């Protein structure tokens, strides 16, 4: 299965990325990952939280926001608003206990600010993405 989904092309769900984004040197491999749904007065923004492929559980990345993604055999490439590309294996979805505690802390802070933040399984993210038009930065 090879599927490209973009926030700017909801009708066809097929859109090829520019060739400059396809360079393998720009793709960041990750080994643990998940999607965060951020909700504020502007709307919904989906972001990728990931740990690097080298397995350093103390280092996590939060991307600029999910602009589009491609589903391939066994993995998904997330394209961020900043131009970054993160390659995530489906089997590596999930977090360590320490990271889950950190995400709960982020959520508590956002709730105090009147916003919300939820960690969501990829299947739920996919359903929501296809049903809604995400915020474009």
C-alpha positions, 0 to 999 in steps of 0.5 A: 500500500502506498498512500499519500495524504495531504491537508491541502488535497483532501479529495483525492488523498493522492499527492506526490511530494516534490522530488527535493523532499524525497532525498533519503538524507532528509528522512529521519528514522525513528524507533518510537513514535506517536501522534499528538492532537493539539486543540486550541482556539485556532482549531486542531493541529496534529504533531508527531512525537518521536525518539531517534532511531539510535534508541536514546530514550532521553531524546525526543522530537516534537515536529512542527505539525503534520502537513501530510503523510505517506503510508508504505509497506510497514511504515509511514513517512510524516511530512512536517510544516518545516519540511522535515520527514520522519519515517516511522515503522508501524510496529514501533508505535508507542512510548516508554513509561517515562515519555508517557509521564512527560506527555501527561505533564504537557497535557496538564500544562495545556489544560491550564492554558485552556487548550487540550493535548491528546495522544492518539493511536495512528488508526484514530488519527487516520480516521480523523485526518480523513474526516476533517481538514487539519489546520494549515500553518 
